[in-house]
Amino acid sequence: MKRSEKIIGLLVSMFLLAVAVQVVRAAAQAEASSPSSNSRAQKMLAVYIVRLINTAEVVDCRATGGKIDEEKKFLPWDELLNAPCFQQAHSRSFIVGGHPGFSLGPEIVPGLELRLVVSADGKHYNLWIGQKAETCGFAFYSDERGLIYEGKPIGCDTEKGHEKP
């Protein structure tokens, strides 16, 4: 009898843990998809997207035989989104709440807009991702070097989401 009570207790605990994980994931997804949200989850999603694009552009889409082929060009967003190398980078990565689906944009996920500009020779790119229609929202910038910069409009306090007096 004691053993069956322990097993039932363990099963109930596992069920409750699974429910809790699903609730947290659903809350994170809802928070990240809110266009006006200045939340930590939305910032984490934006940084995830920048890292994903950097990895796909620099490593996955330009690698040949395990080495980066300097002759291969960087891809604009409309080509990168459907490229097998981007799908490969996307499937290898992890994000709480599952993988977001991307659109051609400029609003590639709800509340976040992307600008990906590739030079005419295809040897350089600049990307910007930021909150859609937010006066005092956040933004992240990067390029082929892989460094990520965070920015905010002058005169804004992005932690509170409003303009400074």
N, C-alpha and C positions, 0 to 999 in steps of 0.2 A: 504494500500500500504506500509506503514512504517513497519508494522509487517512482511509482506512477505519479505521485503528487509532484515530485521534482521535475519529471518530464513535462507534465502539464504546465507547471510554473515556468519552465524554460521556454516552452512553445508560446505561452502567453507573452512572456517578456520579449521574445523575438518578434512576435506580431506587433506589439506596441512600439518597438524600436523601428520596425519597417514603416509603420504609420507615421511616426515622428519624422523620419527621414523624408518621406513623401510630402509632409506638410511644410517642412523647411524648404525643400526644393520648389514647391509650388509658390511659396511666399517670395523666394528669391527671383523666380521667373516673373511673377507679377510686378515686383518692385523694379526689375530691370527693364520691363516693357513699358513702364509708365513714361510718356514723353516729358512730363514736367518734373520727373524725379531727379533730384540732385544727390542720389543715394550712393553709398559705397558700392553696392552691387552693380549699379550702372557704370560706375567708374571702372570696376574690375572687368566688366564685360568689354568696355572700350579698350582697355590695355590688352586684354586677351586677343581682341581682333587685330590690334597693331602687331602684337607678337606673331600671331598666325600669319598675317600678310608678310611680315619681314622674313619669317622662316620659309614660307612658300616661295617668295620672290628670290631670296638670296641662295637658299640651299636646295630645296626640292625641285624647283623648276629650272635650275641652271646646273644641276649636278649630272655628270656623266661618268659612270664607272667609279662613283664615290668621290670624285674631284669636281670642283666648281669649274665650269666651262665659261671663261671670260668672254667668249664670243657670243654666247646666248644673250638675248635681249630680255629686259624686264617686261612684264606684261601689264597692260592697262586692266582696270577692274573688270570690264565686261569680258575680257578673255581669261583673266586669272580665275574668276569665279567658276567657270566651267572647265578649267584645265584639270586633268587627272592629277597633276602634281599638287594642286591646291586641295583637292579632295583627299589626297594621301596625307598631307600635313594636318588637315582638319580632323581626319579620323584618328590620328595618333594622339591628338591633344585631349586634355581633360578640362571640363568646365562644370561647376556645380549646376545642377538643374538640366543637364543634357546640352547637346550641341544646338546653338541657335541656327535657324535657317536664314540665309542671306538673300537679299534681293539686289537687283542691279543698281538701285539707288536713285538719287543720292541718299535716301533714308534706307540704309541696308538692313537695319533691324529697328523695331519701333523705338523712336526717340533718339536715335543716333544717326548722324549723317557722315558720309565718307567722301573725301576728295583724294584721288590717287592720280598723280600727274607723272607721266613717264616722259623723259627727254626724247627729242626727235631721233637721236641715235640709239635709244634703248639702253644706254649704259648707266642711267641714273633715274631715280624716282623720288618723289616727295609725297608723303601722305599726311592727311589731317583727318581726325575723327573727333566729332564734338556733338554736344546736345543740340537737338533740332529746336529752333525758334526760342532759345533761352537767352535773354539779355545778359544774364550773369552766370551762364553755365560753364562747364569745364570743356577743355579740348586737349588732345594729345597729338603730337607731331613726331614723325620719324622719316628716315630715308634709308638708302641702301647700306649705310654704315650700321644700322640696327639700334642706334641709340634712340631712346624714347624720351620726349620732353613733354611736360605738362604746362598748359597755359590757361590764362583766364583774361577776360577783358579788363582793361585799365579801369580802375575805380570800382571794381566789384569785389565783394567778399563772398567767394564761392562756397565757403563752409556754411554760410547762412542763406545763400542763394539770393542775395539782394545787393543793390548798389550801396556803396559807402556814402555817408552824408558829405 
